[in-house]
Amino acid sequence: MDTPHAVQARGITKCFGDVVALDAVDLDVTQGQIHGLVGPNGAGKTTLLGLLLGLAVADGGRLEILGTPVERALAAPDDVAGFVDAPGLYPSLTARQNLAALAALRGLDTGATGSTGTAGAAGGTGATGGTAVDDVLAEVGLTDVADDKTRGFSLGMRQRLGLAAALLTRPRLLVLDEPSNGLDPAGKRHVHGVLTRLAADGTAVVLSSHRMDDLEALCSEVTILATGRVVFSGPLTKLAAENRELDYRLRTSDPETARRLAAATAGIRLVDDTGLGGLGLRKDPDVLVVRALVPALDQLVAEVVRSGVAVRELAPVVSPLEAAFLALTEHQEAGR
């Protein structure tokens, strides 16, 4: 049985004067899926997120959210919550007071249910009911600072409070713009855990981020935008399979033997690693950089191990998602 769609968009267009922000965009997000939205600055990601949150309306095309056609803007559909750019918060109020105020603005009981809705944030009333303010603060790990004023919050803490605000209604569709922005490693792991649990419970999450590691860790599918158009949409596994050769770092117990075997293996090319500094990686005499498709790389690893050489590290210099992102968006920009 097919999983119902949380989002189904066909041919969505949106213009701002002479600027085409979205050009015939299709998007499918199923319930219980974390779907990544990727693209360079100006690709149309924020515009698309705004349409999902009801902050704007498309000029053309068809958009259905949770099975309901979207025909008007300025109101998030029921069971949809999230934020674009950054969550809107009252700096003179505490974290708990911010959430209580957001709930009160919609006439909800702050002790039991709530909903989001500020400049830069949106949330529906939620057909399935809300949750206690203290519960969502605990869920995002902000209980210890619940009574601190948000003017002193770091960027990461503000992002987590924005997520808490979005969770007040237990939305069936959660739309987030750079939710890991400013988070330390512990905070990022905490937020990743929250999103993973929500998806496991059936919530659809649309997540825009420039952090490829976040997207690869969380998302089952991604949509890549460039100049307002979709250049790829589908599973990460398909993206990796369709990708060109990748550069890999290979660290072994015997670099010279590994180099000799690499030079003799079909489909393997040795790469000059002098440019690794531009990627934040120092040159290491024990590391060999090779360019290959996965089958050729597998063959090389087998040959290295057969020769009694230990493989201590094997990793792409640039992740498959980042490599595909660069290739696809650069091609689109060149043909613009």
N, C-alpha and C positions, 0 to 999 in steps of 0.2 A: 504494500500500500504506500503510495507516494506521500511524503511529508508535506503538509500544507505550507504555502508560501507566507512569510511575514511581509515581504516586499516583492512586488512584481511591477517593474517599470518597462515601458515599451516606447521607444522613440521620443524620450523626454528632451525638450529643448528649452533653453532659458537664455534670454538676452538682456543686457543692460545697455541700452542705447545701441551703439554700433558694435559693442563687444558681445561675441557669442560665448557665453560661459559654459553651456552644455549643448552638444550637437548630436541629436538622435541617440541618446544614451539608453541602453537596455541594462536592467539590473534584476537579478533574482536572488533572494535570500530566503532560505527555508527556516522554519521554526527550529530552535535548538542549535542553530549554527552561528559561529563567530565568523563574520565576513569582513575581510580587510579591504580598505579603500586606500589606494596608493596613487601618487602622482606628484610631479614637481609643483612648485609654487605657481599658482595661476591655472592649474589644470582643470579646476571646477569642483574639487572635492567639497569645499565649504558650501558652495551653492547647492550641491546635491544633498548634503546633510541638512541644510536649511529646509529643503523641500520635504524631507522625511519628517522633520519636526513641525511642519506647518508654519514655518516662519516666512515662507514665500510660496508662490504658486507657479507652476510651469506655464510657459507660453504655448507649448504644444506637446502632444504625446499623451500617454495614459499611465496613471500611477494608481496602484492599489496597495493599501497597507492593511494587513490583517484581514484581507478579503473585502475591504470596503474601498470603493473608488474615492479618491481625494479630489474634491472640486473647489475647495476654498482654502485660503491661507489664514494666518494670524491666529490659529488655534491648533494645538497639537491633537492629532486623533486620539481617541480613547486608547488606553493601554500602551501609549508611546511616551517615552521620556528620554532626556539626555541634555547635552549642551554642545554649543558650537563656539569655537574660538577659546572661550574660558567661561567657567561658571560665574554667574552674577551673584555677588555676595554683599551683605551690608557690613562694612568694616567695623562699625561701632558696636555691632552685636556679637555675642558669643556664637560658637558653632551650634550649640543647642538652640539658641534664640533665632538664629538664621533659619533653621529647619522649621521651628515652630511658626515663625512669621510666614514662611512660604506656604505652610499648610493652612494657616489662618486666612491668607489671602483668597483661598478657594473655599472658605467656609467649612473646613474640615476640623475634626477633633484632633488637636495636637498630641493628645496622649495616646491616640489609637491609630489614626490614619493621617495621611498627608499626601501632598503632591507638590511638584515643582512648578515654577513659572516665574522667571525673572528675565531681565534683559540679558541675552546671551544664553539663556537656559529655557527649556520648555518641558512640559509634562502634562499628560492627560489625567483625567480624574480617576481612571482605573476601574474597570468593571469588576475586577477580582478583589478589590479592597486594598487597604494600605497596611502599614506596619508602624510600630511605635518609633518615635524619633530616636530614643536611646538604642533601639535595636539596630537601626541603620548606622548609627555612629559606631557601635561596636563592630558591625560587619566590616566597615572600612578601616577599623583600627584607630579611631579618634576618640575613644572614651576618655582617655587621660587628659585631653585638651578640650573636652566638651564645653567647659565654662570659661575658656579663654576667648578674648576678642579676636576676630579673624583678621584685623588689620596687622597683627603680628605673625600671621601664618606664612610659611614658606610657600613657594609655588606648588610643590608637591602636596602639601597639606590642603591647599585650596582645591587642587584637582580631586583629592580624595573626598573632600566635603561636597564638591559638585556631584561626585558619584553617589554619595549618600543621599543627596537631595533627589537625584533621579530614581533612587531605589524606594523612595517613600511609597509609591503606588504599586510596587512589584510589577513593573511594566512587562508586557509580552514582547515589546520591541524596545531595545536600548540603543541609542545613537550617541556615540562618543567621539569627540575630536581631541586627539592627542592626550588620552587619559594618563599616560605614563610620563608626561612632561614634568620634569623637576623631581621625579621620585628617586629616592636612593634605592640600592638593590633590595633591601628588605621591604620597602614600601611597594616596589614594583612587583615583587613576588606575592605580596599580600593582595594587590589589585588583580593580578593574574589569577589568583585563586578564586577571588570573588566572581570574576567573569566566567571562569571555567565552570564553577558550580551553577551559575545562572543558566548557562547554555545546557548543562546536563539536566536541569529542571524544565527545559523547554523554551527558555527565553531566547529570542534572536538578538544578536548583537552586531551592529554595524560600527566598525572601528576604523577611524582614519588615523594614520600615524606615519611619520617619517622614519621611525625606528624599525628597520627590517627585522631585527632580532625579535622584537615584540610580536610582529605579525607572523613570523615563522613559528614562534612558540605557541601562539593562540589560535591562529586562523586555519580553518579547513579549506577555505576558498578565498580568493582575492580578485578584485577588479582593479585594473591599472588604467588610469586616465591620463591623457596627454592632449593639451590644447582643446579640452572639452569633449574629447571623444574617447570611447572605450577601445583600448588597443589589446587588452586581454581580459578575459573573465573566466574563471574556472578553478579547479582544484590546484593546490600547490604542486602536487605530484605531476600533473600535466604540464605545468609551467616548467618544472625542472626537466621533464622528458623532452620538451620542445626547445630547450635552451641550447645555445651553442656550447662549444668547448669551454671548460672552466680551468682556471689556474688553481693548482693545489700545492700546499706546503707539505712536504714529506720529510719527516725527521726520522733518522734511523741510527742504529748503532755503528754503521759503517757507511758514511756518506760516499766514499769513492766507489765502493761496489754498487751502491744504489744508483749512482750517476752512470756507471758503465751499463747497468742493466736497463736503465731508462733510455739510454741512447740506442740500445739494441731492440727495444720493444716497439712493434708497429703501433702507430696511432699516438705515440707519446712524443711531445716536443719539449726540450729543455728551455726554460725561460730565464732570461737575465733578471736576477732579483734586485738589481740596483735601484729600481723604482719603488721598492716596498716602503721606503721611508715616507713617501707621499700618502701611504695608507695607514700610517701610524705604526708600522712594523719595522723593527730593526733587522738589519742584515745579520744572518746567523750562518757561520760556516758549516754547521751540522744540518742545515735545512736545504733541501733541494726543492726548487719550484718547477713544476711540470704543467703542461697544458694538455688536456685530454678529455675525451668523452668517458663516461663511466665504465663501459666495457673494457676499454684499453687500460684504464686506471686499475681495474680489478686484476687484469692480467699482469700488470707491473707488480702489484702487491704480492700476488702469488709467486712470481719469480723471485722477489726479494726474500720472502719467507723461505722458499725452497733453498736459497743459497745460504741459509743460516743467519741471515741478518734480521735483527729485531726492528719492528716498526713501532716507533715511540709516539708519533703524531702524524695524523693525516687529516687535513681540513682544507676547505676551499679558502683561498685568499680573500675572495669576495663571495658572499652567500649566493646560492642560485637565484633567490628572489631579487637580490640587489643587482646581480648581473643581468637578469632579464629586464628589470626595471630600467636600467641604464640603456640597454640595447633598444628596447621598444620605444622609450620616450625620446631618445636621441634621434631615432629614425623618423618618428612622427614630427619632431621639431624641424628636422632637415627638410621634410617634404611639405612643410606648412605653406 
